Amino acid sequence: MPLPDLLVAAIALVRDRRVLMVTARGRDVHYMPGGKIDPGETAAEAAAREAFEEVALELDPASLVELFEVVTQAHGEPDGRLVRMRVFRAETDAAPAASAEVGALHWVTTADVDRCPPAGAEVLRLLAASGTID
């Protein structure tokens, strides 16, 4: 029996044609600030909560605009387990800061695609295709 898809939400905060990504402590893979959608939570609420938990940004879920959903093999999961990541555009002048669960912040372009798991790499491709990042 196949494993259920992982339902996640993430933010895309773009500045100067780069998007904010993070690395977890002790790991070098870049990923979008975000995480699993909790029961009873909308995808936008999850994206806003995770943005606060990971990069200390206070975002109003109602202000987040859904850009797209990426569906691909989940990083570090058994073959065939998919992640469904709903990506929301975030806009804020606040400075993001790494939380306890995040090792570092990175402003990335498609030049960094090889440092990303499949979902993050697809987000970079889609943002570049829309003319949002380099």
C-alpha positions in Angstrom: 0.0 0.0 0.0 1.5 3.4 -1.0 2.4 5.9 1.8 0.2 9.0 1.9 1.5 12.1 0.3 3.2 14.6 2.6 1.1 17.8 2.5 3.2 20.9 3.1 3.1 24.6 2.6 6.0 27.0 2.1 6.7 30.7 1.5 8.6 32.2 -1.4 10.1 35.5 -0.2 11.8 37.1 -3.1 14.2 40.1 -2.9 16.6 41.3 -5.6 15.7 38.3 -7.9 16.7 35.8 -5.2 14.4 33.6 -3.1 14.9 32.9 0.6 15.8 29.3 1.4 17.1 27.7 4.6 19.3 24.8 5.7 18.6 22.7 8.8 21.3 22.6 11.5 24.0 20.2 10.5 22.8 19.7 6.9 23.7 21.4 3.7 20.6 20.9 1.6 18.6 24.1 0.9 14.9 24.0 1.3 11.9 26.5 1.3 10.8 27.9 4.7 7.8 25.8 5.4 6.5 22.5 6.7 3.6 20.1 7.2 0.1 21.3 7.2 -1.5 20.5 10.6 -5.0 19.0 10.9 -7.6 21.8 10.8 -5.1 24.3 9.4 -5.3 25.9 5.9 -2.2 25.8 3.7 -1.8 29.5 4.1 -2.0 29.3 7.9 0.6 26.5 7.8 2.9 28.6 5.6 2.6 31.6 7.9 3.1 29.5 11.1 6.2 27.8 9.6 7.6 31.1 8.4 7.4 32.4 11.9 8.9 29.2 13.4 11.8 28.9 10.9 12.7 32.5 9.9 10.9 34.7 12.5 8.7 36.4 10.0 5.2 37.4 11.1 2.9 37.0 8.1 -0.9 37.3 7.8 -2.2 34.1 6.2 -4.8 36.3 4.3 -2.0 38.3 2.7 -0.3 35.2 1.2 -0.9 34.5 -2.5 -0.7 30.9 -3.7 1.7 30.7 -6.6 1.6 27.0 -7.4 1.8 23.5 -6.1 4.8 21.3 -6.6 4.3 17.5 -6.5 7.4 15.4 -6.6 9.3 12.6 -4.8 9.7 13.5 -1.1 13.3 14.1 0.0 14.6 11.4 2.4 11.5 9.3 2.0 10.9 5.9 0.5 10.6 5.8 -3.3 7.1 6.7 -4.4 6.3 8.8 -1.4 5.3 12.2 -2.8 5.4 15.7 -1.3 2.7 18.1 -2.3 4.1 21.6 -1.6 1.8 24.6 -1.9 4.0 27.7 -2.4 2.8 31.1 -1.3 4.3 34.5 -2.2 5.2 36.4 0.9 5.8 40.1 1.0 7.4 41.8 4.1 10.1 44.4 4.8 11.0 42.5 8.0 14.4 40.9 8.1 14.2 37.1 8.3 16.3 35.4 11.1 17.3 31.8 11.5 15.4 30.0 14.3 16.7 27.2 16.6 15.7 24.6 14.0 17.4 26.4 11.1 21.1 26.5 10.7 21.4 29.3 8.1 19.5 31.5 5.7 20.4 31.7 2.0 19.2 34.0 -0.8 19.4 31.7 -3.8 19.0 31.7 -7.6 18.8 28.8 -10.1 22.6 28.6 -9.8 22.0 26.8 -6.4 19.5 24.2 -7.8 22.0 21.4 -7.2 21.9 22.1 -3.5 18.1 21.6 -3.3 16.0 18.5 -2.8 13.5 17.7 -5.7 10.7 20.0 -4.5 13.0 23.0 -3.9 14.7 22.5 -7.2 11.2 22.5 -8.9 10.3 25.7 -7.0 13.4 27.4 -8.3 12.6 26.3 -11.9 9.1 27.6 -11.7 10.1 30.9 -10.1 12.8 31.4 -12.8 10.3 30.5 -15.6 7.9 33.2 -14.3 10.7 35.7 -14.4 10.7 36.1 -10.6 14.3 35.0 -9.9 17.5 34.6 -11.8 
